[in-house]
Amino acid sequence: MSLYEHFRKDEHPFVDQVLDWQRIVEEEYRPKLTDFLDPRQQKIVKLIIGEQGTPLLVFWGGHENAERKRALLYPEYVDPDKSDFQTALFELDYPRKFSTLEHRKLLGSLMSIGMKRDKFGDIISDQERFQVILAKEVADYVQMNLQAVGKTNVMLRELPEEDVLPFNQERDERAVTVSSLRLDTVLSEAFHVSRAKIKPAVMGEKVKVNWKVVDDPAYQLTEGDMLSLRGKGRCELVQFDGETKKGKYRLILGFPK
């Protein structure tokens, strides 16, 4: 069986990239540090590299509960520590009494100064304070160029990693029954939005599956997929719980608190 048969077709280019990282470590006998990977990409790396034990593999995203992490693939002689991951924690200073920030606006502002999404990790907030994990190779550039989020002036201040804000990973779970595993069907049930409204949202690129835009309403979902609908939030297809006598699918969906 081909390795590629374990992954969706749109994931094959990333599989090729992981295999290339593996080749670098094995042939050049040196560590390979990746950019920030989303949880699905981390899972792919683990499936390809992690089970073999060569090269060795470890992840770090700037704090213990990070969602987005850098991977370090390394040969046996290396004894890695957190400094090898080259991450830096920054907090945004801004006039809190007169302004409010939003996660999506900060994300948009980072992208607008030319940042690629894989060069920064989690954006963490308690709704008043905002922090971002950056790859050290771009930290100086971001600190110099990120001067505003929307109409609010901001400054980035570096902090020790231990000063990261608490990161809430709790979620609520809900059992649902759906007629199919189509993207539009599951989204409609998850967020209580009619399929007539979901379809244009999907086709208008307002939906992501595993952190990538998917514009096909008929896209087939599988266990473990993370879904997001702009303006509504995120949910995970935690578990496929079998079929009913009428041929419908029982699912467990997870919603971040």
C-alpha positions in Angstrom: 0.0 0.0 0.0 1.3 3.4 -0.9 2.0 5.9 1.8 -0.1 8.5 0.0 -3.2 6.3 0.3 -3.4 7.2 4.0 -3.9 10.9 3.2 -6.2 13.1 1.3 -5.0 14.2 -2.2 -4.7 17.9 -1.1 -2.3 16.7 1.7 0.1 15.0 -0.7 2.4 18.0 -1.2 2.8 18.3 2.6 3.6 14.6 2.8 6.3 15.2 0.2 7.7 18.0 2.3 7.8 15.8 5.4 9.7 13.1 3.5 12.2 15.7 2.4 12.7 16.8 6.0 13.3 13.2 6.8 15.9 12.9 4.0 17.8 15.9 5.2 18.2 14.5 8.7 19.1 11.1 7.5 21.5 12.0 4.7 23.1 15.2 6.1 22.9 14.0 9.8 21.7 17.4 11.1 18.6 18.7 12.8 15.7 20.1 10.8 13.5 22.7 12.4 10.1 23.3 10.7 7.9 26.4 10.7 4.8 26.4 12.8 2.4 23.5 12.0 -1.3 23.3 12.7 -2.5 20.2 14.6 -3.4 18.3 11.4 0.1 18.8 10.0 1.6 17.7 13.3 -0.5 14.5 13.1 0.8 13.8 9.6 4.4 14.3 10.7 3.8 11.9 13.6 2.3 9.3 11.3 5.2 9.5 8.9 8.1 10.0 11.2 7.0 9.4 14.8 6.4 5.6 14.6 9.7 4.9 12.9 11.8 6.5 15.6 14.3 7.7 13.1 14.9 10.6 12.8 13.8 11.5 16.3 10.9 14.0 16.6 9.7 16.5 19.1 7.3 19.5 19.0 7.1 22.8 20.8 5.0 25.9 20.3 6.2 28.4 22.9 4.0 27.1 25.8 2.8 23.9 27.2 -0.7 23.9 25.7 0.2 25.3 22.3 -2.0 24.5 19.3 0.4 25.5 16.6 3.9 24.0 17.1 7.3 23.8 15.4 8.7 20.3 14.8 12.3 19.4 15.3 13.5 16.3 13.5 17.0 15.3 14.7 19.6 12.5 14.7 20.5 10.6 17.8 23.5 12.7 18.8 21.4 15.8 19.4 19.9 16.5 22.9 17.3 19.2 22.1 16.0 21.8 24.5 13.4 24.6 24.1 15.9 27.1 22.8 16.4 24.9 19.7 12.8 25.8 18.6 13.6 29.5 18.2 10.3 30.8 19.4 9.6 34.2 21.1 6.7 35.5 23.1 5.4 39.0 22.5 2.6 41.0 24.2 0.8 43.9 22.5 0.9 47.2 24.3 -2.1 49.4 23.3 -4.4 52.0 25.0 -6.8 49.5 26.6 -9.0 52.2 28.1 -9.9 53.6 24.7 -9.6 50.6 22.3 -10.4 47.0 21.9 -8.6 44.4 19.9 -9.9 41.2 18.3 -8.1 38.0 17.4 -9.2 38.1 13.8 -8.0 41.7 13.4 -4.6 40.9 14.9 -4.3 37.9 12.5 -5.2 40.1 9.6 -2.7 42.8 10.6 0.1 40.3 10.8 -0.8 39.0 7.4 -1.0 42.5 6.0 2.7 43.2 6.9 3.7 40.2 4.8 3.8 37.5 7.4 3.1 34.0 6.3 0.9 32.0 8.7 3.5 29.4 9.3 5.9 32.0 10.8 3.9 32.6 13.9 2.1 30.3 16.3 -0.7 30.8 18.7 -2.5 34.2 19.3 -3.4 34.1 23.0 -5.9 36.5 24.7 -7.9 37.0 27.8 -10.0 39.5 25.8 -7.9 42.4 27.2 -4.3 41.3 26.9 -3.1 39.9 23.6 0.1 37.8 23.0 1.6 36.1 20.0 4.2 33.5 19.6 6.7 34.3 16.8 9.5 32.5 15.1 12.7 34.3 16.2 13.8 34.7 12.6 11.0 37.1 11.9 10.6 38.6 15.4 12.6 41.8 14.7 10.7 42.4 11.5 7.3 42.0 13.1 8.3 44.2 16.1 9.4 46.9 13.7 6.5 46.8 11.3 3.4 45.8 13.3 2.4 49.3 14.4 -1.4 49.1 14.3 -4.2 46.6 14.6 -7.1 48.1 12.7 -7.1 51.8 13.9 -5.4 51.0 17.2 -1.8 51.8 17.6 0.2 48.9 19.1 3.7 48.1 20.2 5.2 44.6 20.7 7.0 43.9 23.9 9.0 40.6 24.3 8.3 38.6 27.5 9.8 35.4 29.0 7.9 32.4 27.8 6.8 31.6 31.3 4.7 34.8 31.3 2.4 33.4 28.7 -1.3 33.8 29.4 -3.4 30.8 30.5 -4.6 28.8 27.4 -8.1 27.3 27.6 -8.3 23.9 26.0 -11.6 22.9 27.5 -14.5 22.0 25.2 -18.1 21.0 25.2 -19.2 17.9 23.4 -22.5 17.3 21.7 -24.0 14.2 20.1 -25.7 14.8 16.7 -27.2 12.8 14.0 -26.7 13.7 10.3 -27.8 12.3 7.0 -24.3 12.4 5.5 -20.7 13.4 6.2 -20.9 16.2 3.7 -19.3 19.4 4.9 -22.4 21.5 4.5 -24.6 18.9 6.3 -22.3 18.7 9.3 -21.8 22.4 9.5 -25.6 23.0 9.3 -26.2 20.7 12.3 -23.2 22.0 14.3 -24.0 25.6 14.1 -27.8 25.5 13.6 -27.6 27.2 10.3 -29.7 26.1 7.3 -27.9 24.3 4.5 -29.3 27.0 2.1 -27.1 29.5 4.0 -24.2 27.2 4.6 -23.6 26.5 0.9 -22.8 30.1 -0.1 -20.6 30.5 3.0 -18.6 27.4 1.9 -18.4 28.6 -1.7 -17.5 32.1 -0.5 -14.4 30.6 1.2 -15.7 31.3 4.7 -15.1 27.7 5.9 -12.0 25.9 6.8 -11.3 22.2 7.3 -8.1 21.4 9.2 -7.1 25.1 8.9 -7.4 25.1 5.1 -10.1 26.8 3.1 -12.5 24.3 1.5 -15.0 25.7 -1.0 -16.8 22.4 -1.9 -20.1 21.9 0.1 -20.0 18.2 -0.7 -16.5 17.7 0.8 -16.5 14.5 2.8 -15.4 14.7 6.4 -13.6 12.1 8.5 -13.1 11.6 12.2 -10.7 14.1 13.7 -11.5 16.9 11.2 -11.5 20.5 12.7 -14.1 22.8 11.1 -14.4 26.5 11.3 -17.2 28.8 10.0 -16.4 32.5 9.9 -18.5 34.4 12.4 -19.7 31.2 14.2 -16.6 29.5 15.6 -15.0 26.1 15.4 -15.9 22.5 16.1 -14.1 19.2 15.9 -15.6 16.0 14.5 -14.4 14.1 17.6 -15.9 10.7 16.9 -17.9 8.7 14.4 -20.3 6.8 16.7 -21.9 4.4 14.2 -25.1 4.5 12.1 -28.7 4.5 13.0 -31.2 1.9 11.7 -32.2 4.4 9.1 -28.7 4.8 7.8 -27.9 8.1 9.4 -24.6 8.9 11.1 -24.1 9.5 14.8 -21.3 11.9 15.5 -19.7 13.5 18.6 -18.8 17.1 18.0 -16.5 19.1 20.2 -16.8 22.9 20.7 -14.1 25.0 22.4 -15.3 26.9 25.4 
